[in-house]
Amino acid sequence: LSLYSSPARETKYVENPQTELEEGVSRLRHAMEPYTAWCQVEVTGSSKVKVDSSLCSDFFSEGYEFLQKPPAGFYPRLGVIGFAGIIGLFLARGSKIKKLVYPASLMGIATSMYYPQQAVAIAKVAGTQLYDWSLQGYIAMESLWKDN
């Protein structure tokens, strides 16, 4: 037997007030509703996800297929490249410019180790673009020099 009697409990549900972040996310979701309707995903009877064939069907279906059947060694390579970026962030303490340059550089180096043909093609394109930009800058500076 209980020595003390317990008072009757009256419970009442009280909803927590929304924070500013929750209100902002709610407003953003309501504003983006018409646009997200374009890319709604339909799940058919099978286990395959089918994307509406409007604006984003090709992009999502190719990415979905690639991630379902990746090439051999894709995920370990992705891990090494991502780890190189994390090391770059660790080494770039202090400056905001270092935080942009170091991770991108180390990830670029790691990527070029695994994909050398693509790295050479990108380097050729980047080299010609850099040459064109420097030539345009030289012409602009020359024209300013001659005008004065």
N, C-alpha and C positions, 0 to 999 in steps of 0.2 A: 504494500500500500504506500502511496505517496504521502509524504508528510505535508507537502505544500501543494496547494492547488495552483494550476497555471491559468493565467488570464486568457480569455478568449482572444484569438488573434484576428484582427481585421486587416486583411491585405488589400492593397490598392496598387494597381499598376500605374507607374508614373514614367512617361517616356522622357528620355534624356533630350535636352535641347540640342539642336544641330549646331555644330561649330561653323565658323566662316568657311573653312576648307570644304566641309560637306555641302554647304549651300552653294559654293562656287562650282563644285563638281556637278551638282544637280542642275544648275543653270546651264552649264556647258553641255551636259547630256541632252537636255531638252532642246538646246539650240542646234545640236548636231544630228538630231533624229532624222530629218529628211535626207541628209547626206549618207548616214549609215544604212538607210533602207536600201540604197543602191547595191550594197555589198553584203546583203544578208545571206547567211548560210542556211541551206536546206539540208536536212539529214534524211536520206532516203531509207528504204527498208534494209538495205545492206549496210555494212559498217563503213562504207566509203563516204566521205564528205563531198558534197556537190556544191559548187559555188555558182551563183547566178551569172549567166553569160552576158554581163553588161560591161562596165568599165574595167573591172579588176580580175576578170576570170583567168586570162592567160597568165598573168603574173603570179597569182596565188596557186593556180594548178601546177605550174612548173616548179615553184618552190616546194609545194606539198609533195610532188613526185620525187624531187631531188632529195628531200629529207627522209622520205620513206625508203629509198634505195640509194644511199650515198655510195660514192666510190670507195674502194678499199683504202683504209688509213685516213679517211677524211676527219673523223672526230679527234684522233690523236694530233693531227696537224693543227686543227683548229684550237686545241688545248695549248699547244706550244706557242702559237701565234698570240693567243689571248694572254698567256703567262708572260710573254715578252712585253706586252702592253702594260701589264701590272708592274713588272720590274721597272719599266720606263716611268710610271707614275711614282714609284718609290724613289727613284733616283732624281726626280724633278722637284724635290721639295724646295719651296721658296718662291720661285718666279712663275708667273702665269704663262710666260712665253715658253719656259722649259716644260711646263705641264702640257703644252700643245706639241712641242717639237720632239721631246724624248720618246713618249709612247708611240707616236706615229712613226718615228724613225726606226725604233726597235721592232715594231710590228712589220714595217716594210722590209727590214733586213730578214726577219724570220720568214716572211712570206716569200721573199725572193730565193731563199734556200730551198723551199719546197716546190716552187713554181718558177723555174729559171726562164723558160721560154716566154711566159707572160711578162715577167719582170723586164726582159730585154725589150719586148715590144712596147711596154709602157715607158721605159726609159728613152727609147727612140722618139716616141711621140712627145714626151715631156721636153726632151732636148730641142726638138724643132720648135715647139711652142716658146720655150725660153729664148731661143735665138731670135724668133720673130718679135717677141716683146722687147728684147734688148735693142734690136734694130729700130723698132718704132720709137723707143725712148731716145736713141741716139739721133734720129732724124728730128724729133721734136726739140731736143736740146740744141741741135745745130741751127734749126730755124729760129729759135729764140735768140741764139747768139748772133746770128746774122742780122736780125731785126734791130737789135740794140746797136 
